[in-house]
């Protein structure tokens, strides 16, 4: 799989982007996203939080055990070394203003 739209946001300075690879039913995936937010707010990182939510869905805890509902999601995070790299492109002005 090549670069995604979410990767462009990370490249532009976002710390994390959670995205679906295909259209999903909002009502069916709402419990998955609620669990994801619960896990993330609990002090975890977004990738681990998404993994925990997906595992809960697979176990049937969220009522969204259909793989089409939970497998669509991925999290793109900024690499830890990004802050060591010089700013480039349109994100330069955004980083300078922080």
C-alpha positions as CSV (number, residue, x, y, z in Angstrom):
1,X,0.0,0.0,0.0
2,X,1.4,3.4,-1.0
3,X,1.2,6.8,0.7
4,X,-2.2,7.8,1.9
5,X,-4.1,11.0,2.3
6,X,-3.5,10.7,6.0
7,X,0.3,10.4,5.4
8,X,0.1,13.8,3.7
9,X,-1.4,15.3,6.9
10,X,1.4,13.7,9.0
11,X,4.0,15.0,6.6
12,X,2.4,18.5,7.0
13,X,2.8,18.3,10.8
14,X,-0.1,16.4,12.3
15,X,1.0,14.1,15.1
16,X,-1.5,11.3,14.1
17,X,-4.2,10.6,11.6
18,X,-6.8,7.8,12.0
19,X,-8.5,7.0,8.7
20,X,-10.7,4.4,7.0
21,X,-9.4,2.8,3.8
22,X,-12.9,2.3,2.4
23,X,-16.4,3.7,3.2
24,X,-17.8,2.4,6.5
25,X,-21.3,2.6,8.1
26,X,-21.1,5.4,10.7
27,X,-23.6,3.8,13.0
28,X,-22.0,0.4,12.9
29,X,-18.5,1.7,13.6
30,X,-19.5,4.2,16.3
31,X,-18.8,1.7,19.1
32,X,-15.4,1.0,17.7
33,X,-14.5,4.6,17.5
34,X,-15.8,5.2,21.0
35,X,-13.6,2.4,22.3
36,X,-10.7,3.8,20.4
37,X,-11.1,7.2,22.0
38,X,-11.6,5.6,25.5
39,X,-8.3,3.7,25.0
40,X,-6.4,6.7,23.7
41,X,-7.6,9.0,26.5
42,X,-6.5,6.4,28.9
43,X,-2.9,7.4,28.3
44,X,-2.1,5.0,25.4
45,X,-0.7,5.9,22.0
46,X,-3.2,6.0,19.1
47,X,-1.8,3.0,17.4
48,X,-2.1,0.8,20.5
49,X,-5.5,2.3,21.2
50,X,-6.8,1.4,17.7
51,X,-5.4,-2.1,18.1
52,X,-7.2,-2.5,21.4
53,X,-10.5,-1.3,19.9
54,X,-10.1,-3.6,17.0
55,X,-9.4,-6.6,19.2
56,X,-12.5,-5.8,21.3
57,X,-14.5,-5.7,18.0
58,X,-13.1,-9.0,16.9
59,X,-14.1,-10.6,20.2
60,X,-17.6,-9.3,19.7
61,X,-17.5,-6.9,22.7
62,X,-18.6,-3.9,20.6
63,X,-21.3,-5.4,18.4
64,X,-19.1,-4.6,15.3
65,X,-17.3,-7.9,14.7
66,X,-17.7,-7.7,10.9
67,X,-14.2,-7.4,9.5
68,X,-15.5,-4.7,7.1
69,X,-16.2,-2.5,10.1
70,X,-13.0,-2.8,12.0
71,X,-10.4,-3.7,9.4
72,X,-10.9,-0.5,7.4
73,X,-9.1,1.6,10.1
74,X,-5.4,2.5,10.3
75,X,-3.5,5.1,12.3
76,X,-0.6,7.0,10.7
77,X,1.7,8.6,13.3
78,X,4.6,11.0,12.9
79,X,8.0,9.2,13.1
80,X,9.9,10.0,16.3
81,X,12.8,11.5,14.3
82,X,10.6,14.0,12.5
83,X,11.4,16.8,15.0
84,X,15.1,16.3,14.2
85,X,14.5,17.0,10.5
86,X,14.5,20.5,9.0
87,X,11.1,21.8,8.1
88,X,10.2,21.7,4.4
89,X,7.4,22.7,2.1
90,X,4.2,24.3,3.2
91,X,4.5,22.9,6.7
92,X,7.4,25.2,7.4
93,X,5.3,28.2,8.3
94,X,3.0,26.0,10.5
95,X,6.0,24.7,12.5
96,X,7.5,28.1,12.8
97,X,4.4,29.5,14.3
98,X,4.1,27.0,17.2
